[in-house]
Amino acid sequence: MTEALLLPFQFGFMRDAFLIAVIVSVPTALLSCFLVLKGWALMGDAVSHAVLPGVVLAYILGFPLILGAFAAGMLTALATGYLSDNSRVKQDTVMGVVFSGMFGLGIVIYTAITSDVHLDHILFGNMLGVGPEDISTALWIAVPVSAALLVKWKDLMLHAFDPAQARAAGLPVGLLHYGLLTILSLTIVATMTATGLILAVGLLIAPGAIAFLMVRSFGRMLAVAVVVCVASMLAGVYASFHLDSAPAPTIVLILTAVFIAALAQRMLQQSRASAHHG
């Protein structure tokens, strides 16, 4: 019995999958809190889809894929910000147009070239095939990103809640805004090899949304999001071994289940409170 339970840990590729799961879960969980608070959940979706043409172009030109991904992510983030600030169209509409356009462009370029880069790996991740290079890349991005978010969390929180108040308090609002966009692009690049672009979106939204339902203070929200994300990632990788499924979708299913449970608990608490007051 114990042997069956410990079986996944005997394989090197599984140990690597567990390791990269822990590495990417911390920055994605922290960032998801700011995205949920700022109403930027769609921005994570937009940037992650828009990374695709950058990856394909980098492959054609012989550049590191990570550079192409980061450049495309930043371009999209800046373009959506600029267009929504300088036009009458709402930000979510601009994002919808920009990210579907970039995603379409990526698919067209990809199908026009014959390459040995598997689109499946970019879209759905290849957690069981991560190498030392992928782990070190994720680590190099995850550590400074997590540190920046933790050091500046109060400034970023004020900026997310009330940009006018942040400006009045003398905070560098522009720097915080574009800093957060840069961090978002970097985080998506870090998670790309592990979870893929489509599932990176789940990691950038679900932990923050779950924590938002569970606690009241933002400091605790950050802590809860990290714990939920790390636990869900490890549980997903572990369960995928025994279910013989892919780790990334299994992780997202677990996060979804946790979100539904947190939502149900919150609704139950509210109905009890209203019955008590009634």
C-alpha positions, 0 to 999 in steps of 0.5 A: 500500500505504502509502496503504491502511494510513494511510487510517483516519487521513484521516477525522476520525471515525476520529481522534476514535475513536482519541483517545477509545480512548486516553483511556478505556483508561488509567483502565479498565486501572488500575482493572481491576487493582484489581478483579481483585485484589479479586475485584470483577470482577462489581462492574464488570458490576453497576454498568455494567448498573445505569447504564441506568435512571439514563440513561433517567430523566435523559433523561425529566427533562431532566438530563444523561445523565452525572448519571443514569448516575453516580447509578445507578452509585453507588446500585448500588455502595452498595446491593450493599455494604450488603446483602452486609455486612448479610445472610447472602447472599454479595456475588456473589449480591446483585450478580446480583439487584441488577444484573439488577433495575436492568437490567430496570427500565432496559429497562422504563422505556426501552420505556415512553417514546418517545425519540430516545436510541438504546438501542444507543448506550448498550449498545454504544457509538458510538465512530465518532460521538463528538463534542468534548463526549464527548471532553472529558467522558471526559478530565475524568473519565479524568485525575483518576481515573487520577491518584487510582489512581496516587497511592494505588495502594499504599494501594488494593493493601493494602486489596484484598489485606488489609483487616484489615492496611490497617485495622491500618496506620491507613489510612482503609479506609471511604474507600478502599472507597467511593472505589474504588466512586466511581471505578468509577462515574465510569469507567463513565460516562466509557467509556459513550459510547465503548464502551457499557455491555456492552463497558465490562465487558470493559475493566474486567476483561480488561487486569487479568486479562492483566497478572495472568497476565504479571507478578508485581509489582503495580506492573508489573501496572499498567504492563502493563495500561495498555500492553495496553489502549491497544494493544488499543483502538487495534488494535481501532479500526484493524482495525474500519475495514478489517473494516467492523465496529463498533470496540467489539466488535472491541476486546473480541475482541482483548482476549479473544485476548490473554488466551487467549494470555497464559493459554496462555503461563502454562500452558506455563511452569508445565508446563515448570517442573513438568517441570524440577522433576520 
